[in-house]
Amino acid sequence: MNSPAWQKSSYSGSSNACVEVRTVAGLIELRESDEGDVIVRTTARKFSAFLQGAKDGEFDHLLPGA
């Protein structure tokens, strides 16, 4: 059985330095394109909460110079 293809944001353009996402067996999988063997798996609910937190600035303090 073939796994679904990895997807990256259209904002990444032709860059290979990006985060890729796919859904497998009801879980969200994420990987960094240049570290393809390292995969993080989570539920759709947790991934949605993470994305909302990122949009809301919850992690801004982790940025350099913050």
Distance bins in CASP14 RR format, pairs under 12 A and 6 or more apart:
PFRMAT RR
TARGET T0000
AUTHOR 0000-0000-0000
RMODE 2
METHOD distances of the structure
MODEL  1
1 24 0 0 0 0 0 1 0 0 0 0 0
1 25 0 0 0 0 0 1 0 0 0 0 0
2 22 0 0 0 0 0 1 0 0 0 0 0
2 24 0 0 0 0 0 1 0 0 0 0 0
3 22 1 0 0 1 0 0 0 0 0 0 0
3 23 0 0 0 0 1 0 0 0 0 0 0
3 24 1 0 1 0 0 0 0 0 0 0 0
3 25 0 0 0 0 1 0 0 0 0 0 0
3 27 0 0 0 0 0 1 0 0 0 0 0
3 29 0 0 0 0 1 0 0 0 0 0 0
3 31 0 0 0 0 0 1 0 0 0 0 0
3 39 0 0 0 0 0 1 0 0 0 0 0
4 20 0 0 0 0 0 1 0 0 0 0 0
4 21 0 0 0 0 1 0 0 0 0 0 0
4 22 1 0 1 0 0 0 0 0 0 0 0
4 23 1 0 0 1 0 0 0 0 0 0 0
4 24 1 0 0 1 0 0 0 0 0 0 0
4 25 0 0 0 0 0 1 0 0 0 0 0
4 26 0 0 0 0 0 1 0 0 0 0 0
4 27 0 0 0 0 0 1 0 0 0 0 0
4 28 0 0 0 0 0 1 0 0 0 0 0
4 29 0 0 0 0 1 0 0 0 0 0 0
5 20 0 0 0 0 1 0 0 0 0 0 0
5 21 0 0 0 0 0 1 0 0 0 0 0
5 22 1 0 0 1 0 0 0 0 0 0 0
5 23 0 0 0 0 0 1 0 0 0 0 0
5 24 0 0 0 0 0 1 0 0 0 0 0
5 29 0 0 0 0 0 1 0 0 0 0 0
6 12 0 0 0 0 0 1 0 0 0 0 0
6 16 0 0 0 0 0 1 0 0 0 0 0
6 18 0 0 0 0 1 0 0 0 0 0 0
6 19 0 0 0 0 1 0 0 0 0 0 0
6 20 1 1 0 0 0 0 0 0 0 0 0
6 21 1 0 0 1 0 0 0 0 0 0 0
6 22 1 0 1 0 0 0 0 0 0 0 0
6 23 0 0 0 0 0 1 0 0 0 0 0
6 24 0 0 0 0 0 1 0 0 0 0 0
6 28 0 0 0 0 0 1 0 0 0 0 0
6 29 0 0 0 0 1 0 0 0 0 0 0
6 30 0 0 0 0 1 0 0 0 0 0 0
6 31 1 0 0 1 0 0 0 0 0 0 0
6 32 0 0 0 0 0 1 0 0 0 0 0
6 33 0 0 0 0 1 0 0 0 0 0 0
6 36 0 0 0 0 1 0 0 0 0 0 0
6 39 0 0 0 0 1 0 0 0 0 0 0
7 18 0 0 0 0 0 1 0 0 0 0 0
7 19 0 0 0 0 1 0 0 0 0 0 0
7 20 1 0 0 1 0 0 0 0 0 0 0
7 21 1 0 1 0 0 0 0 0 0 0 0
7 22 1 0 0 1 0 0 0 0 0 0 0
7 23 0 0 0 0 1 0 0 0 0 0 0
7 28 0 0 0 0 0 1 0 0 0 0 0
7 29 0 0 0 0 0 1 0 0 0 0 0
7 30 0 0 0 0 0 1 0 0 0 0 0
7 31 0 0 0 0 0 1 0 0 0 0 0
7 33 0 0 0 0 0 1 0 0 0 0 0
8 14 0 0 0 0 0 1 0 0 0 0 0
8 15 0 0 0 0 1 0 0 0 0 0 0
8 16 0 0 0 0 1 0 0 0 0 0 0
8 17 0 0 0 0 1 0 0 0 0 0 0
8 18 1 0 1 0 0 0 0 0 0 0 0
8 19 1 0 0 1 0 0 0 0 0 0 0
8 20 1 0 1 0 0 0 0 0 0 0 0
8 21 1 0 0 1 0 0 0 0 0 0 0
8 22 0 0 0 0 0 1 0 0 0 0 0
8 30 0 0 0 0 0 1 0 0 0 0 0
8 31 0 0 0 0 0 1 0 0 0 0 0
8 32 0 0 0 0 0 1 0 0 0 0 0
8 33 1 0 0 1 0 0 0 0 0 0 0
8 34 0 0 0 0 0 1 0 0 0 0 0
9 15 0 0 0 0 1 0 0 0 0 0 0
9 17 0 0 0 0 0 1 0 0 0 0 0
9 18 1 0 0 1 0 0 0 0 0 0 0
9 19 1 0 0 1 0 0 0 0 0 0 0
9 20 0 0 0 0 1 0 0 0 0 0 0
9 21 0 0 0 0 1 0 0 0 0 0 0
9 30 0 0 0 0 0 1 0 0 0 0 0
9 33 0 0 0 0 0 1 0 0 0 0 0
9 51 0 0 0 0 0 1 0 0 0 0 0
10 18 0 0 0 0 0 1 0 0 0 0 0
11 18 0 0 0 0 1 0 0 0 0 0 0
11 19 0 0 0 0 0 1 0 0 0 0 0
12 18 1 1 0 0 0 0 0 0 0 0 0
12 19 0 0 0 0 1 0 0 0 0 0 0
12 20 0 0 0 0 1 0 0 0 0 0 0
12 21 0 0 0 0 0 1 0 0 0 0 0
12 32 0 0 0 0 0 1 0 0 0 0 0
12 33 0 0 0 0 1 0 0 0 0 0 0
13 33 0 0 0 0 0 1 0 0 0 0 0
14 33 0 0 0 0 0 1 0 0 0 0 0
15 32 0 0 0 0 0 1 0 0 0 0 0
15 33 0 0 0 0 1 0 0 0 0 0 0
15 34 0 0 0 0 0 1 0 0 0 0 0
16 32 0 0 0 0 0 1 0 0 0 0 0
16 33 1 0 1 0 0 0 0 0 0 0 0
16 34 1 0 0 1 0 0 0 0 0 0 0
16 35 0 0 0 0 0 1 0 0 0 0 0
16 36 0 0 0 0 0 1 0 0 0 0 0
17 32 1 0 0 1 0 0 0 0 0 0 0
17 33 1 0 0 1 0 0 0 0 0 0 0
17 34 1 0 0 1 0 0 0 0 0 0 0
17 35 0 0 0 0 0 1 0 0 0 0 0
18 30 0 0 0 0 0 1 0 0 0 0 0
18 31 0 0 0 0 1 0 0 0 0 0 0
18 32 1 0 0 1 0 0 0 0 0 0 0
18 33 1 0 1 0 0 0 0 0 0 0 0
18 34 0 0 0 0 1 0 0 0 0 0 0
18 35 0 0 0 0 0 1 0 0 0 0 0
18 36 0 0 0 0 0 1 0 0 0 0 0
19 28 0 0 0 0 0 1 0 0 0 0 0
19 29 0 0 0 0 0 1 0 0 0 0 0
19 30 1 0 1 0 0 0 0 0 0 0 0
19 31 1 0 0 1 0 0 0 0 0 0 0
19 32 1 0 1 0 0 0 0 0 0 0 0
19 33 1 0 0 1 0 0 0 0 0 0 0
19 34 0 0 0 0 0 1 0 0 0 0 0
19 35 0 0 0 0 0 1 0 0 0 0 0
19 36 0 0 0 0 0 1 0 0 0 0 0
19 38 0 0 0 0 0 1 0 0 0 0 0
19 39 0 0 0 0 0 1 0 0 0 0 0
19 40 0 0 0 0 1 0 0 0 0 0 0
19 47 0 0 0 0 0 1 0 0 0 0 0
19 50 0 0 0 0 0 1 0 0 0 0 0
19 51 0 0 0 0 0 1 0 0 0 0 0
19 54 0 0 0 0 0 1 0 0 0 0 0
20 28 0 0 0 0 0 1 0 0 0 0 0
20 29 0 0 0 0 1 0 0 0 0 0 0
20 30 1 0 0 1 0 0 0 0 0 0 0
20 31 1 0 1 0 0 0 0 0 0 0 0
20 32 1 0 0 1 0 0 0 0 0 0 0
20 33 1 0 1 0 0 0 0 0 0 0 0
20 34 0 0 0 0 0 1 0 0 0 0 0
20 35 0 0 0 0 0 1 0 0 0 0 0
20 36 0 0 0 0 1 0 0 0 0 0 0
20 38 0 0 0 0 0 1 0 0 0 0 0
20 39 0 0 0 0 1 0 0 0 0 0 0
20 40 0 0 0 0 0 1 0 0 0 0 0
21 27 0 0 0 0 0 1 0 0 0 0 0
21 28 1 0 0 1 0 0 0 0 0 0 0
21 29 1 0 0 1 0 0 0 0 0 0 0
21 30 1 0 1 0 0 0 0 0 0 0 0
21 31 0 0 0 0 1 0 0 0 0 0 0
21 32 0 0 0 0 0 1 0 0 0 0 0
21 33 0 0 0 0 0 1 0 0 0 0 0
21 39 0 0 0 0 0 1 0 0 0 0 0
21 40 0 0 0 0 1 0 0 0 0 0 0
21 41 0 0 0 0 0 1 0 0 0 0 0
21 42 0 0 0 0 0 1 0 0 0 0 0
21 44 0 0 0 0 0 1 0 0 0 0 0
21 47 0 0 0 0 1 0 0 0 0 0 0
21 50 0 0 0 0 0 1 0 0 0 0 0
21 51 0 0 0 0 0 1 0 0 0 0 0
22 28 1 0 0 1 0 0 0 0 0 0 0
22 29 1 0 1 0 0 0 0 0 0 0 0
22 30 0 0 0 0 1 0 0 0 0 0 0
22 31 0 0 0 0 1 0 0 0 0 0 0
22 36 0 0 0 0 0 1 0 0 0 0 0
22 39 0 0 0 0 1 0 0 0 0 0 0
22 40 0 0 0 0 0 1 0 0 0 0 0
22 41 0 0 0 0 0 1 0 0 0 0 0
22 47 0 0 0 0 0 1 0 0 0 0 0
23 29 1 0 0 1 0 0 0 0 0 0 0
23 30 0 0 0 0 0 1 0 0 0 0 0
23 41 0 0 0 0 0 1 0 0 0 0 0
23 42 0 0 0 0 0 1 0 0 0 0 0
23 43 0 0 0 0 0 1 0 0 0 0 0
23 44 1 0 0 1 0 0 0 0 0 0 0
23 47 0 0 0 0 1 0 0 0 0 0 0
24 30 0 0 0 0 0 1 0 0 0 0 0
24 31 0 0 0 0 0 1 0 0 0 0 0
24 39 0 0 0 0 1 0 0 0 0 0 0
24 41 1 0 0 1 0 0 0 0 0 0 0
24 42 0 0 0 0 0 1 0 0 0 0 0
24 44 0 0 0 0 0 1 0 0 0 0 0
25 41 0 0 0 0 1 0 0 0 0 0 0
25 43 0 0 0 0 0 1 0 0 0 0 0
25 44 0 0 0 0 0 1 0 0 0 0 0
26 41 0 0 0 0 1 0 0 0 0 0 0
26 42 0 0 0 0 0 1 0 0 0 0 0
26 43 0 0 0 0 1 0 0 0 0 0 0
26 44 1 0 0 1 0 0 0 0 0 0 0
26 45 0 0 0 0 0 1 0 0 0 0 0
26 47 0 0 0 0 0 1 0 0 0 0 0
27 39 0 0 0 0 0 1 0 0 0 0 0
27 40 0 0 0 0 1 0 0 0 0 0 0
27 41 1 0 1 0 0 0 0 0 0 0 0
27 42 1 0 0 1 0 0 0 0 0 0 0
27 43 1 0 0 1 0 0 0 0 0 0 0
27 44 1 0 0 1 0 0 0 0 0 0 0
27 45 0 0 0 0 0 1 0 0 0 0 0
27 46 0 0 0 0 1 0 0 0 0 0 0
27 47 0 0 0 0 1 0 0 0 0 0 0
28 39 0 0 0 0 0 1 0 0 0 0 0
28 40 0 0 0 0 1 0 0 0 0 0 0
28 41 1 0 0 1 0 0 0 0 0 0 0
28 42 1 0 1 0 0 0 0 0 0 0 0
28 43 1 0 0 1 0 0 0 0 0 0 0
28 44 1 0 1 0 0 0 0 0 0 0 0
28 45 0 0 0 0 1 0 0 0 0 0 0
28 46 0 0 0 0 1 0 0 0 0 0 0
28 47 1 0 1 0 0 0 0 0 0 0 0
28 48 0 0 0 0 1 0 0 0 0 0 0
28 49 0 0 0 0 0 1 0 0 0 0 0
28 50 0 0 0 0 1 0 0 0 0 0 0
28 51 0 0 0 0 0 1 0 0 0 0 0
29 36 0 0 0 0 0 1 0 0 0 0 0
29 38 0 0 0 0 0 1 0 0 0 0 0
29 39 1 0 1 0 0 0 0 0 0 0 0
29 40 1 0 0 1 0 0 0 0 0 0 0
29 41 1 0 1 0 0 0 0 0 0 0 0
29 42 0 0 0 0 1 0 0 0 0 0 0
29 43 0 0 0 0 0 1 0 0 0 0 0
29 44 0 0 0 0 0 1 0 0 0 0 0
29 47 0 0 0 0 1 0 0 0 0 0 0
30 36 0 0 0 0 0 1 0 0 0 0 0
30 38 0 0 0 0 1 0 0 0 0 0 0
30 39 1 0 0 1 0 0 0 0 0 0 0
30 40 1 0 1 0 0 0 0 0 0 0 0
30 41 1 0 0 1 0 0 0 0 0 0 0
30 42 1 0 0 1 0 0 0 0 0 0 0
30 46 0 0 0 0 0 1 0 0 0 0 0
30 47 1 0 0 1 0 0 0 0 0 0 0
30 50 0 0 0 0 1 0 0 0 0 0 0
30 51 0 0 0 0 0 1 0 0 0 0 0
31 37 0 0 0 0 1 0 0 0 0 0 0
31 38 1 0 0 1 0 0 0 0 0 0 0
31 39 1 0 1 0 0 0 0 0 0 0 0
31 40 1 0 0 1 0 0 0 0 0 0 0
31 41 0 0 0 0 0 1 0 0 0 0 0
32 38 1 0 0 1 0 0 0 0 0 0 0
32 39 0 0 0 0 1 0 0 0 0 0 0
32 40 0 0 0 0 1 0 0 0 0 0 0
33 39 0 0 0 0 0 1 0 0 0 0 0
40 46 0 0 0 0 0 1 0 0 0 0 0
40 47 0 0 0 0 1 0 0 0 0 0 0
40 50 0 0 0 0 0 1 0 0 0 0 0
41 47 0 0 0 0 1 0 0 0 0 0 0
42 48 0 0 0 0 1 0 0 0 0 0 0
42 49 0 0 0 0 1 0 0 0 0 0 0
42 50 1 0 0 1 0 0 0 0 0 0 0
42 51 0 0 0 0 0 1 0 0 0 0 0
43 49 0 0 0 0 1 0 0 0 0 0 0
43 50 0 0 0 0 0 1 0 0 0 0 0
44 50 0 0 0 0 0 1 0 0 0 0 0
44 51 0 0 0 0 0 1 0 0 0 0 0
45 51 0 0 0 0 0 1 0 0 0 0 0
45 52 0 0 0 0 0 1 0 0 0 0 0
46 52 0 0 0 0 0 1 0 0 0 0 0
46 53 0 0 0 0 0 1 0 0 0 0 0
47 53 0 0 0 0 0 1 0 0 0 0 0
47 54 0 0 0 0 0 1 0 0 0 0 0
48 54 0 0 0 0 0 1 0 0 0 0 0
48 55 0 0 0 0 0 1 0 0 0 0 0
49 55 0 0 0 0 0 1 0 0 0 0 0
49 56 0 0 0 0 0 1 0 0 0 0 0
49 58 0 0 0 0 1 0 0 0 0 0 0
50 56 0 0 0 0 0 1 0 0 0 0 0
50 57 0 0 0 0 0 1 0 0 0 0 0
50 58 0 0 0 0 1 0 0 0 0 0 0
50 59 0 0 0 0 1 0 0 0 0 0 0
51 57 0 0 0 0 0 1 0 0 0 0 0
51 58 0 0 0 0 0 1 0 0 0 0 0
51 59 0 0 0 0 0 1 0 0 0 0 0
52 58 0 0 0 0 1 0 0 0 0 0 0
52 59 0 0 0 0 0 1 0 0 0 0 0
53 59 1 0 0 1 0 0 0 0 0 0 0
53 60 0 0 0 0 1 0 0 0 0 0 0
53 62 0 0 0 0 0 1 0 0 0 0 0
54 60 0 0 0 0 1 0 0 0 0 0 0
54 62 0 0 0 0 0 1 0 0 0 0 0
54 63 0 0 0 0 0 1 0 0 0 0 0
57 63 0 0 0 0 1 0 0 0 0 0 0
57 66 0 0 0 0 0 1 0 0 0 0 0
59 66 0 0 0 0 1 0 0 0 0 0 0
60 66 1 0 1 0 0 0 0 0 0 0 0
END
